[in-house]
């Protein structure tokens, strides 16, 4: 198992995949490494579902931290192309959280869930010794919808075009520039730091995914979380048993990203990028998808295509899955620097 971050495929295949409980005919998409959600048939509908940690960083401020937490929970089912409908939340909170802080957190969950038409249907809430930020529980999001509207994660087909929104290292940039702003000052100018901090509210692919799915024939979608753009495209190719070929200079890059990543010593192309949508789109639908994203103010570009073969090719060179995301090590390193300053 990796020291930090998600388990790799080898660990998944050895320990997780052989032990998945009872086999049921209504499970039409079960767990796979690097795949965002599973699918269960429910009568004439399907339910896509995904589980993630409740990730809360108090240093962001509880409203901002809660916004990110709920968007993390809803993101993985949104890339199914079905709008999120239901949410279950387990909060195992540190003893020091105050009633006022909890109120801000939960009111933000309610506000964001209401905006997306999501009902919170069950959960668990408590303070416990030994529970620490930022991982303070978990949640399961569900999207119930028409099976014809489902975008399977393994659906990329040769000839499809690859569309990428926002670009690399959105989450790494947004989180670290807010958390470590004081360290950045003196090395980066105020405008660059402000640009990097502005990436925070880009850290959600929900509108990207629902907009793309509604606009044109989308074959597969994936959120570029751990492993970043390269890791996400590799996972998308592996899930479908195809190759993906891209040109990196066609991918949009948001202001502040490259400077922040250079400062933190991380490669933006393999760094966590929650909020960046990777989509395989049938050629006839690419212009409609790009136009729809533009109308929503979401930067996006066609950057390559799906081909016969396997794996990821970037600018003509084969690229392996990056493995452990550099974000986690860099975050720990700079947290130690910040604590030393204080």
C-alpha positions as CSV (number, residue, x, y, z in Angstrom):
1,X,0.0,0.0,0.0
2,X,1.2,3.5,-0.7
3,X,2.4,5.4,2.3
4,X,0.0,8.3,1.5
5,X,-3.0,8.6,-0.8
6,X,-5.1,6.1,-2.6
7,X,-4.1,2.5,-2.9
8,X,-2.5,1.4,-6.2
9,X,-4.0,-1.1,-8.7
10,X,-1.8,-3.9,-7.5
11,X,-3.0,-3.6,-3.9
12,X,-6.6,-3.2,-5.1
13,X,-6.4,-6.4,-7.2
14,X,-4.8,-8.4,-4.4
15,X,-6.8,-7.3,-1.4
16,X,-9.9,-5.5,-2.4
17,X,-11.2,-7.0,-5.6
18,X,-11.4,-10.6,-4.5
19,X,-13.5,-9.7,-1.5
20,X,-16.6,-7.9,-2.6
21,X,-19.4,-9.7,-0.7
22,X,-22.3,-11.4,-2.5
23,X,-22.7,-11.4,-6.2
24,X,-25.9,-9.8,-7.3
25,X,-27.5,-9.6,-10.8
26,X,-28.6,-6.0,-10.2
27,X,-25.0,-4.7,-9.9
28,X,-24.1,-3.8,-13.4
29,X,-20.9,-1.9,-12.7
30,X,-18.9,-3.0,-9.6
31,X,-15.7,-1.7,-8.1
32,X,-12.7,-1.1,-10.4
33,X,-9.4,0.7,-9.7
34,X,-9.5,4.2,-11.0
35,X,-13.2,4.2,-11.7
36,X,-15.4,6.8,-10.0
37,X,-18.7,5.1,-9.4
38,X,-20.7,1.8,-9.4
39,X,-24.1,1.2,-10.8
40,X,-27.1,-0.8,-9.6
41,X,-30.3,-1.5,-11.5
42,X,-33.4,-0.3,-9.6
43,X,-36.5,-1.3,-11.6
44,X,-36.7,0.9,-14.8
45,X,-34.0,3.2,-13.4
46,X,-30.3,2.9,-12.5
47,X,-28.5,4.2,-9.5
48,X,-24.9,5.4,-9.8
49,X,-23.2,5.6,-6.4
50,X,-19.9,6.7,-5.0
51,X,-18.3,6.9,-1.6
52,X,-15.6,9.4,-0.5
53,X,-14.1,10.8,2.7
54,X,-15.6,13.9,4.3
55,X,-12.6,16.1,3.8
56,X,-12.7,19.3,6.0
57,X,-9.7,21.7,6.4
58,X,-10.6,24.2,9.1
59,X,-7.8,26.5,8.0
60,X,-9.8,27.3,4.9
61,X,-12.7,28.6,7.0
62,X,-15.6,26.3,7.7
63,X,-17.9,27.6,5.0
64,X,-15.2,27.2,2.3
65,X,-14.1,23.9,3.7
66,X,-17.6,22.5,3.8
67,X,-18.3,23.7,0.2
68,X,-15.3,21.6,-1.0
69,X,-16.3,18.7,1.2
70,X,-19.8,18.4,-0.3
71,X,-18.6,18.9,-3.9
72,X,-16.1,16.0,-3.4
73,X,-18.9,13.8,-2.3
74,X,-21.1,14.7,-5.3
75,X,-18.5,14.8,-8.0
76,X,-17.9,11.1,-8.6
77,X,-21.6,10.4,-9.4
78,X,-21.9,13.5,-11.5
79,X,-19.4,12.0,-14.0
80,X,-22.0,9.3,-14.6
81,X,-23.9,12.0,-16.6
82,X,-26.8,11.6,-14.1
83,X,-27.5,14.5,-11.8
84,X,-26.9,13.7,-8.1
85,X,-30.2,13.0,-6.3
86,X,-29.4,11.6,-2.8
87,X,-26.6,11.8,-0.2
88,X,-25.7,9.9,2.9
89,X,-23.2,11.5,5.3
90,X,-21.2,10.1,8.2
91,X,-19.5,12.7,10.4
92,X,-17.0,11.4,12.9
93,X,-15.8,14.8,14.2
94,X,-12.9,15.8,16.5
95,X,-13.9,16.7,20.0
96,X,-12.8,20.3,19.6
97,X,-15.3,21.2,16.9
98,X,-17.7,23.8,18.3
99,X,-21.5,23.9,17.8
100,X,-21.0,27.1,15.8
101,X,-18.5,25.5,13.5
102,X,-20.7,22.5,13.0
103,X,-23.6,24.7,12.2
104,X,-21.6,26.5,9.5
105,X,-20.5,23.2,8.0
106,X,-23.9,21.6,8.0
107,X,-25.7,24.7,6.7
108,X,-23.2,24.8,3.8
109,X,-23.9,21.1,3.1
110,X,-27.6,21.9,3.1
111,X,-27.2,24.9,0.8
112,X,-25.1,23.1,-1.8
113,X,-27.3,20.0,-1.7
114,X,-30.4,22.1,-2.2
115,X,-28.8,23.9,-5.2
116,X,-28.2,20.6,-7.0
117,X,-31.6,19.1,-6.0
118,X,-30.0,16.5,-3.7
119,X,-31.8,15.1,-0.6
120,X,-29.7,14.1,2.4
121,X,-31.5,10.9,3.3
122,X,-29.5,9.3,6.2
123,X,-26.2,9.6,8.1
124,X,-24.4,9.6,11.4
125,X,-23.1,12.5,13.4
126,X,-20.9,12.6,16.5
127,X,-17.8,13.9,18.2
128,X,-15.2,11.3,19.1
129,X,-11.7,11.1,20.6
130,X,-9.0,10.1,18.1
131,X,-10.8,11.7,15.1
132,X,-8.8,14.4,13.4
133,X,-9.0,16.8,10.5
134,X,-9.2,16.7,7.5
135,X,-10.7,13.2,7.2
136,X,-13.7,13.4,9.5
137,X,-16.0,10.7,8.1
138,X,-17.4,9.6,4.8
139,X,-20.4,9.9,2.5
140,X,-22.2,8.1,-0.3
141,X,-23.7,10.1,-3.1
142,X,-26.3,8.5,-5.4
143,X,-27.7,9.5,-8.8
144,X,-30.9,7.9,-9.9
145,X,-31.8,8.3,-13.5
146,X,-32.7,6.8,-16.9
147,X,-30.3,4.1,-18.0
148,X,-30.1,5.6,-21.5
149,X,-28.6,8.8,-19.9
150,X,-25.9,6.9,-18.0
151,X,-22.3,7.6,-19.2
152,X,-20.3,4.6,-18.3
153,X,-16.6,5.1,-17.2
154,X,-15.5,2.3,-19.6
155,X,-17.2,3.7,-22.6
156,X,-14.4,5.5,-24.5
157,X,-14.2,4.2,-28.1
158,X,-11.6,4.5,-30.8
159,X,-12.3,7.7,-32.8
160,X,-13.7,9.6,-29.8
161,X,-12.2,13.0,-29.1
162,X,-10.8,13.9,-25.7
163,X,-12.1,17.0,-24.1
164,X,-10.4,18.5,-20.9
165,X,-11.8,21.3,-18.8
166,X,-9.8,23.8,-16.7
167,X,-6.5,21.9,-17.0
168,X,-3.9,20.5,-14.6
169,X,-3.4,20.7,-10.8
170,X,-6.6,22.7,-10.0
171,X,-7.0,21.2,-6.5
172,X,-3.3,21.1,-5.7
173,X,-3.1,24.8,-6.6
174,X,-6.3,25.9,-4.9
175,X,-5.8,24.1,-1.6
176,X,-2.1,24.7,-1.1
177,X,-2.1,28.4,-2.1
178,X,-4.7,29.1,0.5
179,X,-3.2,26.9,3.2
180,X,0.4,28.2,2.6
181,X,-0.2,31.7,1.4
182,X,2.1,33.1,4.1
183,X,5.0,30.9,2.9
184,X,4.5,31.9,-0.7
185,X,4.8,35.7,0.1
186,X,8.2,36.9,-0.7
187,X,8.7,34.3,-3.4
188,X,5.7,35.0,-5.6
189,X,4.0,38.4,-6.3
190,X,0.5,39.2,-5.0
191,X,-1.1,38.8,-8.3
192,X,0.2,35.3,-8.9
193,X,-0.9,34.3,-5.4
194,X,-4.3,35.7,-5.9
195,X,-4.6,33.8,-9.2
196,X,-3.6,30.6,-7.5
197,X,-6.1,31.1,-4.7
198,X,-8.8,31.8,-7.2
199,X,-8.5,28.1,-8.4
200,X,-10.3,27.0,-5.2
201,X,-13.8,27.4,-6.5
202,X,-12.8,25.6,-9.7
203,X,-12.4,22.5,-7.6
204,X,-15.7,20.9,-8.7
205,X,-16.4,19.0,-11.9
206,X,-20.2,18.7,-11.3
207,X,-21.4,21.5,-13.7
208,X,-18.7,20.5,-16.2
209,X,-19.9,16.9,-16.3
210,X,-23.7,17.6,-16.3
211,X,-23.2,20.3,-19.0
212,X,-21.1,18.0,-21.2
213,X,-23.5,15.1,-20.9
214,X,-26.5,17.2,-21.8
215,X,-24.9,18.8,-24.8
216,X,-23.6,15.9,-26.9
217,X,-22.9,12.2,-27.1
218,X,-20.4,11.7,-24.4
219,X,-18.9,8.2,-24.2
220,X,-17.0,8.4,-20.9
221,X,-16.1,10.9,-18.2
222,X,-13.6,11.0,-15.3
223,X,-12.6,13.5,-12.6
224,X,-8.8,14.1,-12.6
225,X,-8.3,13.6,-8.9
226,X,-5.2,11.8,-7.5
227,X,-2.6,11.3,-10.3
228,X,-3.9,14.4,-12.1
229,X,-4.5,14.8,-15.8
230,X,-2.0,12.1,-16.8
231,X,-3.3,9.7,-14.2
232,X,-6.9,10.3,-15.0
233,X,-6.5,9.8,-18.8
234,X,-4.5,6.7,-18.2
235,X,-7.3,5.3,-16.0
236,X,-9.9,6.2,-18.6
237,X,-7.9,4.4,-21.3
238,X,-7.4,1.3,-19.0
239,X,-11.1,1.1,-18.1
240,X,-12.2,1.0,-21.7
241,X,-9.3,-1.2,-23.0
242,X,-8.2,1.5,-25.5
243,X,-5.3,4.0,-26.0
244,X,-5.6,7.7,-25.5
245,X,-3.3,10.1,-27.5
246,X,-3.1,13.8,-26.5
247,X,-1.1,16.9,-27.2
248,X,-0.3,18.6,-24.0
249,X,0.0,22.2,-25.3
250,X,-3.7,22.1,-26.3
251,X,-4.8,21.6,-22.7
252,X,-6.0,24.8,-21.0
253,X,-3.9,26.0,-18.0
254,X,-5.4,28.4,-15.5
255,X,-3.7,31.4,-14.1
256,X,-1.4,30.8,-11.1
257,X,-1.2,27.0,-11.6
258,X,2.3,26.7,-13.1
259,X,3.8,29.2,-10.7
260,X,2.3,27.6,-7.6
261,X,3.3,24.1,-8.7
262,X,6.9,25.3,-9.3
263,X,6.9,26.9,-5.9
264,X,5.6,23.7,-4.2
265,X,7.9,21.5,-6.2
266,X,5.2,19.4,-7.8
267,X,4.6,18.3,-11.4
268,X,1.2,19.8,-12.3
269,X,0.4,17.1,-14.8
270,X,0.4,14.3,-12.2
271,X,-0.9,16.4,-9.3
272,X,-4.4,16.1,-7.9
273,X,-6.9,18.1,-9.9
274,X,-10.4,17.7,-8.5
275,X,-12.6,19.9,-10.7
276,X,-10.9,19.0,-14.0
277,X,-13.2,16.9,-16.2
278,X,-11.8,14.4,-18.7
279,X,-14.3,13.4,-21.3
280,X,-14.4,11.1,-24.4
281,X,-16.8,12.6,-26.9
282,X,-18.1,11.3,-30.2
283,X,-16.7,13.4,-33.0
284,X,-20.1,14.7,-34.1
285,X,-20.7,16.1,-30.6
286,X,-17.4,17.9,-29.8
287,X,-18.4,21.3,-31.0
288,X,-21.7,21.2,-29.1
289,X,-20.0,20.1,-25.9
290,X,-17.3,22.8,-26.2
291,X,-20.0,25.5,-27.0
292,X,-22.1,24.4,-24.0
293,X,-19.1,24.5,-21.6
294,X,-18.1,27.9,-22.9
295,X,-21.6,29.2,-22.3
296,X,-21.2,28.1,-18.7
297,X,-17.9,29.9,-18.4
298,X,-16.0,26.7,-18.1
299,X,-12.6,26.6,-20.0
300,X,-12.3,23.5,-22.1
301,X,-10.5,22.2,-25.2
302,X,-10.3,19.2,-27.5
303,X,-6.8,17.8,-26.8
304,X,-6.5,14.5,-28.6
305,X,-8.4,11.3,-29.4
306,X,-9.1,7.7,-28.4
307,X,-7.2,5.1,-30.5
308,X,-6.8,1.4,-30.7
309,X,-4.2,0.0,-28.3
310,X,-3.7,0.8,-24.7
311,X,-2.4,3.4,-22.2
312,X,-1.6,7.0,-22.6
313,X,0.5,8.8,-25.2
314,X,1.5,12.4,-24.6
315,X,3.1,14.3,-27.5
316,X,4.0,11.0,-29.1
317,X,5.6,9.5,-25.9
318,X,4.1,6.7,-23.8
319,X,3.3,7.8,-20.3
320,X,2.8,5.4,-17.4
321,X,0.4,6.0,-14.5
322,X,2.2,8.3,-12.1
323,X,1.5,6.1,-9.0
324,X,1.6,8.2,-5.8
325,X,0.4,11.8,-6.2
326,X,3.1,14.3,-5.3
327,X,0.5,16.5,-3.6
328,X,0.5,14.5,-0.3
329,X,4.3,14.7,0.3
330,X,4.4,18.4,-0.7
331,X,1.5,19.2,1.6
332,X,3.2,17.4,4.6
333,X,6.5,19.2,3.8
334,X,5.0,22.7,3.7
335,X,2.8,22.0,6.7
336,X,6.0,21.4,8.7
337,X,7.5,24.6,7.4
338,X,4.4,26.5,8.3
339,X,4.4,25.1,11.8
340,X,8.1,25.9,12.2
341,X,7.3,29.6,11.3
342,X,4.5,29.7,13.9
